Amino acid sequence: MLSRSDPFVHETLQRVAASARLAVRRAAGRSRVATLYQDGAAKIRMPRVCGDPLEAILINTAGGLTGGDRVAWDIDVAAGASATVTTQACEKAYRAASGVAEVACRLSVGAGGRLAWLPQETIAYDGSAFVRRIDVELAADAEALILESVVFGRLSMGERTSRAFFRDRWRVRLGGRLLHAEDFAIGPEVAPALGRGAVAGGAHAMATVLLVAPGAADRLSAARGIVGAAGGVSAWTGRGTGSGKLLARLVAEDGYALRRTLLPLVELLNGRAGLPKVWSL
């Protein structure tokens, strides 16, 4: 919860207020759209694909976010269905004159279903103020691959993020029980924090990748081989649940270097679905 004492929080008029909901169900032997709702700048498009998973592309037609903007994404994958959700481009958190930009993501997957949540990077510009919350509800035998990455300044463009306000909160539940929780917070002084060894060791780009699936731990060795010195990978298998999780954290000098590690890692963890078609270096 933000307080009025936080450096980038001020009362302001609401700007973008957008939301979109996609529900996917399995019918006639494949995953299909059951519900599609769009409001404001939040749009969802589905490219034609042959077979599963259904692929959905999230689009923020506002072109980025700044203080006072609100966007909500709601993805529901029904029992036995599968979907890959990505974004058309990187989300951009621009300098905020006042207030914070807020993004809320609610993801749910029914029994035997699978969701790959693979948005492209969030770029946090100097002076930005951004808060994101991700809530995931999985049936006991559902699977999910969840990725979020952030770049603090595009170094190749001469951009550096010295001051910003960035908060990221994840809550993932499997069969109604909390499986994974984390809160990341940085700012208002970003550059000194990124320079610390316990934070990023001077890196300007980072990512978290979470796989929840039976046999997730079986991919631990291969994942560590891909990540190498760019981060760390751990795995856990639940007793009596039949499921487990693999968690990878990556850091890199910039977004380009981050993707060089992310691409093979996502290909490994996403199985036959591979990479979203809109991804490119």
Stockholm file with secondary structure:
# STOCKHOLM 1.0

chainA/1-281         MLSRSDPFVHETLQRVAASARLAVRRAAGRSRVATLYQDGAAKIRMPRVCGDPLEAILINTAGGLTGGDRVAWDIDVAAGASATVTTQACEKAYRAASGVAEVACRLSVGAGGRLAWLPQETIAYDGSAFVRRIDVELAADAEALILESVVFGRLSMGERTSRAFFRDRWRVRLGGRLLHAEDFAIGPEVAPALGRGAVAGGAHAMATVLLVAPGAADRLSAARGIVGAAGGVSAWTGRGTGSGKLLARLVAEDGYALRRTLLPLVELLNGRAGLPKVWSL
#=GR chainA/1-281 SS CCCTTSTTCCCCCCCCEEEEEEEEEEETTEEEEEEEEEETTEEEECCCCSSSSEEEEEEETTSSBCTTCEEEEEEEECTTCEEEEEESSCEEECBCSSSCEEEEEEEEECTTCEEEECCCCEEECTTBEEEEEEEEEECTTCEEEEEEEEESSCGGGTCCCCBCEEEEEEEEEETTEEEEEEEEEECSBHHHHHTSTTTTTTCSEEEEEEEESTTGGGGHHHHHHHHGGGEEEEEEECTTTSCEEEEEEEEESSHHHHHHHHHHHHHHHTGGGCSCTTCCC
#=GC SS_cons         CCCTTSTTCCCCCCCCEEEEEEEEEEETTEEEEEEEEEETTEEEECCCCSSSSEEEEEEETTSSBCTTCEEEEEEEECTTCEEEEEESSCEEECBCSSSCEEEEEEEEECTTCEEEECCCCEEECTTBEEEEEEEEEECTTCEEEEEEEEESSCGGGTCCCCBCEEEEEEEEEETTEEEEEEEEEECSBHHHHHTSTTTTTTCSEEEEEEEESTTGGGGHHHHHHHHGGGEEEEEEECTTTSCEEEEEEEEESSHHHHHHHHHHHHHHHTGGGCSCTTCCC
//
